[in-house]
Amino acid sequence: MRVLCYAKKVFKFPTAKSKIIRYGFTQHNIHKVYELPFQIKSDIKTTMFQYKIIHNIPPTKVSLFKAKICDDDICPQCLADRHSLDHMLLRCQLSVSFWNLFQTWWTGKTKENVTLTESVILYGIFDNRKHLRLELLTSYSKVLHIL
């Protein structure tokens, strides 16, 4: 008699760590992501905003819809996709336009090209140019307060 065994697939809720790793970080450099918010000593709002992004805390229509707090999970800006944190900060047409304008502004201001990958936008830049990553985060935070 032959018995077929099927491996059970166990659903695991995505964690902040698994999301960070999905964006290209490794077990060896993930600690840099968690340390970044606390390197910004002059602006507590920027520190808290970065901390919340890392831990998926900002409410989105996806999370509000799952909690039965709103009627749908569609992005209120573009009305084209689900309003998740990734969509809101990376893929929404409004965000894409903002990041293109930001790159142009940064290049004009510093005469330095910056490549904004998804991991750079969400988690910062990890190189020897400490001032660059802090200025990026500070500028980003100020612009988001305007939006």
FENSUL-V808360 format. One record per residue. N is the residue number from 1. OMEGA is omega in degrees with one decimal (NA if undefined). D_FIRST is the distance of its C-alpha to the first C-alpha in Angstrom with 1 decimal. Layout:
# FENSUL-V808360
N_OMEGA_D_FIRST / N_OMEGA_D_FIRST
This chain:
# FENSUL-V808360
1_-179.9_0.0 / 2_178.6_3.8 / 3_177.9_6.6 / 4_176.9_9.9 / 5_176.2_12.9 / 6_177.7_16.3 / 7_177.6_19.3 / 8_174.5_21.7 / 9_-179.0_25.1 / 10_178.2_27.8 / 11_174.7_31.2 / 12_176.5_34.0 / 13_178.6_37.6 / 14_178.0_39.7 / 15_175.8_42.1 / 16_-178.7_45.5 / 17_-179.0_44.1 / 18_178.1_41.2 / 19_179.5_43.7 / 20_179.2_46.2 / 21_177.4_43.7 / 22_179.1_42.7 / 23_169.6_46.4 / 24_177.3_46.3 / 25_-179.0_47.2 / 26_176.4_45.4 / 27_-176.3_44.8 / 28_-178.5_47.9 / 29_-179.2_50.3 / 30_-179.7_49.0 / 31_178.8_51.6 / 32_178.9_54.3 / 33_-178.6_53.1 / 34_-179.5_53.4 / 35_-173.2_56.8 / 36_-177.4_58.4 / 37_-174.7_59.5 / 38_173.6_61.4 / 39_179.7_63.4 / 40_-172.1_65.3 / 41_-173.7_67.9 / 42_-173.8_70.5 / 43_-176.8_68.5 / 44_179.6_66.4 / 45_177.7_65.3 / 46_178.4_63.8 / 47_-178.1_62.1 / 48_179.1_60.5 / 49_179.3_59.6 / 50_177.4_57.8 / 51_-179.3_56.0 / 52_177.3_54.8 / 53_-178.8_53.5 / 54_-175.4_51.6 / 55_177.2_49.9 / 56_-176.1_49.4 / 57_-176.5_51.9 / 58_179.7_54.2 / 59_175.1_53.3 / 60_178.6_52.2 / 61_176.7_51.7 / 62_-179.3_47.9 / 63_178.3_48.0 / 64_177.9_50.5 / 65_177.9_48.4 / 66_179.2_45.3 / 67_-179.8_47.6 / 68_178.7_48.9 / 69_175.9_52.4 / 70_-171.7_53.0 / 71_179.5_52.1 / 72_-179.5_50.6 / 73_-177.9_49.6 / 74_-179.7_51.7 / 75_-179.2_54.1 / 76_-179.1_57.6 / 77_-174.1_59.3 / 78_-178.7_57.6 / 79_-174.3_55.6 / 80_-174.1_53.1 / 81_177.2_50.2 / 82_-175.2_48.6 / 83_176.2_51.1 / 84_178.5_49.1 / 85_178.0_50.8 / 86_178.8_49.8 / 87_-175.8_51.2 / 88_-174.4_54.3 / 89_-172.4_55.2 / 90_-166.2_53.9 / 91_178.3_53.0 / 92_-177.6_55.4 / 93_177.2_58.2 / 94_178.7_60.7 / 95_178.7_59.1 / 96_177.9_58.8 / 97_178.9_62.5 / 98_-176.9_63.4 / 99_174.9_61.6 / 100_176.8_63.4 / 101_179.8_66.7 / 102_179.1_66.0 / 103_177.8_65.3 / 104_179.0_68.6 / 105_-177.9_70.5 / 106_-179.9_69.2 / 107_178.0_70.1 / 108_-176.5_73.5 / 109_-172.3_74.2 / 110_-174.0_72.9 / 111_-177.3_73.0 / 112_176.9_69.5 / 113_176.7_66.4 / 114_177.8_63.4 / 115_-177.2_59.9 / 116_173.5_58.2 / 117_179.0_54.5 / 118_-179.7_52.3 / 119_177.2_51.8 / 120_-179.5_55.5 / 121_-176.6_56.3 / 122_-167.8_53.9 / 123_176.4_54.2 / 124_-178.0_57.4 / 125_-177.8_58.6 / 126_174.8_58.0 / 127_-176.6_60.5 / 128_-179.3_63.9 / 129_-175.4_65.8 / 130_-178.3_65.5 / 131_-178.4_68.2 / 132_-177.6_66.3 / 133_178.6_63.1 / 134_178.3_65.3 / 135_176.8_67.5 / 136_-178.9_64.5 / 137_-179.4_63.1 / 138_179.1_66.6 / 139_-179.4_67.4 / 140_-178.9_64.0 / 141_-178.9_64.4 / 142_179.3_68.0 / 143_179.4_67.0 / 144_177.1_64.2 / 145_178.0_66.7 / 146_-179.5_68.8 / 147_NA_66.0
